Amino acid sequence: MQYLDGYVSLEVNPQLAHNTAGTIAEARRLFAALDRPNVMIKVPATPADVAAIEELIAEGINVNVTLIFGHAHYEAVAEVYMRGLERRVDRGLPVNKIASVASFFISRVDTMVDAALESVGNRNLQGTIGIANAKSAYVYFRSLFSGARWRQLADRGARVQRPLWASTGTKNPAYPDTLYVGHLISGGGAGVVYAWWSNR
């Protein structure tokens, strides 16, 4: 399939993270200046920028939605991707060349939750919440992008917004380096759609 891989992301100015109109204008400017089919504009999933994402997809701009930390957060991102594609279909515009990924962060979740678990003396669940969080998001991904609503878009050539498992490098030195990648790839994990090894 064409237009599937080989994308490069360029981030909008982080100072615009809470400015819907500013993010849209900056994304338009960057996408037009680069003028390449394999460019994704990286947009953080703040409440203001989730609104921007729908507009950018509707305009045919490829988007890497970043800084997603929870299931509800991811659900909102996937929903605006679908709505953006549907707006294009309603206007008779093509959807077969639009690409988007949803960058779902793993280890940063455990960094926060492990500290909370430690404070209440629960060590059994440490190092497990990030993966459980990803599994929950992946179940929703499989459900959303297989139903009747999605099939209407897929019939027009639309592509799924693939989850991108980000921040998969462990932060806790007690954990093996491959803790997250191993779980995501193996039968014990969510199953990887698109993975990015990151120590950030």
N, C-alpha and C positions, 0 to 999 in steps of 0.2 A: 504494500500500500504506500502510495506517495504521501509526503507531508506527515510522516509518522515520527521520525527521530531526527537527531542532528540539530536541535535547536540551541540557541545561545540566548541567555537572559540578560537584559539590561534593566537596572532598577530605577524606578522613579525616585526623585529626591525624597528622602525620608522625612523631611520637614513638611511634606504635603500629606502625611499619613492620615490626618484628620480633616482634610480639605477635599471634598468630593470634586468640585469643579476644577480645582488646581491639579488634582491627580489626572483627571480626564484630559485636560489641556496638555500636561506634560507628557502623558503617554502618547497622545496623538503626535506631538512634536517629535518625540524620539522614534516612533515607528515610521513616520514619514521620512525623517532624516536618514535613517539606516536603509530603508527601502529594500529589505531582503525578506524572502518568504520564510526563512528559518529563524527569525527573531521573535522572542517573547519579551514582553514588557512585564517586569516583576513588580507586583502591586501587593502591599501588605493587607491582610484581611481584617483591618480595623472596621468598625461599623460604617464610617464615612466612605471608606474605599470599597467595601462590599457593594455599596450602591454604585460606585464608579465602574466596577467590574462588569455589571450587566450592560452598561452603556458601551464599554469598550468592545465586548464580544459582539454586541449588536452592530457595531461599526466595522467588524471584521478584523479587529486587532487581537493578535495572539497574546494570551496572558498567563503568566506564572504567578498564581496566587500563593503568597508566602505567609509564614507565621500563623499557621493553623495549629491549635493546641488541643481542641476537644471535639467531640462528636457533634454537638449542637453548632459549633463554629463551622465545622466542615459542611454540615447540612445546609447552612445558609449560603455557603460558597457554591456548592453544587447546584443549588436552586437558582441562583442568579445566572450561572452558566447556561442552564437550560432555558431560562427566560430570554436571555440574550439571543440564543439561537432561534427560539420561537419568534422573536420580533423580526429576525431576518427572513424567516420563512413567510411570515405574514406580509412582508414587503416584496416578496418574490426574489429575494437575494440568495446567492449560493451559501451553503454552510460546509461544503466538503473540504475547504482548505483552511479552516479555522482550527487552531490547536490551543489546548490549555492543560495545565497541570495544577493540582492542588497540593502544595507542599505542607505535609503534615509532620510536625516535629515530635520526635520520640524521646530522646534522652533528656531533653530539658524538662519534660513532664516529670520524669523520675527524680531529677535533681530537686524539684520543689516538693514532690509528694514524699520522697524518702525522708526529708527533714521533718515533715509533719508526722510521719509514722514513727520516727525515732523519738519525737517529743512525747509520744503516748506509749512508748515501750513496745511497739509492734514492728518487729524486724522481718517477720515472715513474708510480708507483702512487698518489701523493698525490692526494687529492680524488676517489678512485674507490671506496674500500672501503665507504663508507657506502651508496652506491647498490648495489653488488654484494651487500651484506648484505641490503638491502631486497628485491632480486630473489629471493634465496634464500628469504626468508620468504614472499614472494608465491607462489612456486611451491608451497610447502608449503600455503599457504592454499587455493590452487586445488585441490590434491589432496584435502585433508581435507574441504573443504566441497563435494565432488562425488561422493564414494564412497557405497557402500551404507549404511554406518553413518549418514552424514549424511542420506541420503534418508529413512530411517525417521523422523527428527526433522522434516525439512522437510515430510513428508506430514501432520504434525500442526500445521503452521504456524510452526515454528521459523525464526528468521532467523539468517543467518550472523553471526559476530562479525567485523565489518569491521575491516581494518587501518586505522589512523589514522597517516599519516606525519607524525610530529612532529619538531620541531627542524629544520625545512627551511630556515631562514635560514642563510646561510653565516657562519662565524666567521672565516675567513681572508679578509682584504681583497683578496687576489690573485685570489679566485674571483668570478665574476659572481654577483649577487644571486639570479639564477634558476637557478643550477646544479642544485640538487636538484629543484626543482619541474619544471623543463624535462625532466629525465631521467625523472622519474616519470610525467609526462603523455605524453611522446612515445613513439614506438615503440622508442626506445632504452632505455626505463626499464621498471620493473616493472609499470606500469599503475596508475593511482590508483583506489582504492576510496573513500577518504574522506581528505581532506587538511586539515591545519591548518597555516596559515602561522605560524611561530613563530621569533622571534629569541632565544629563551632558550637 
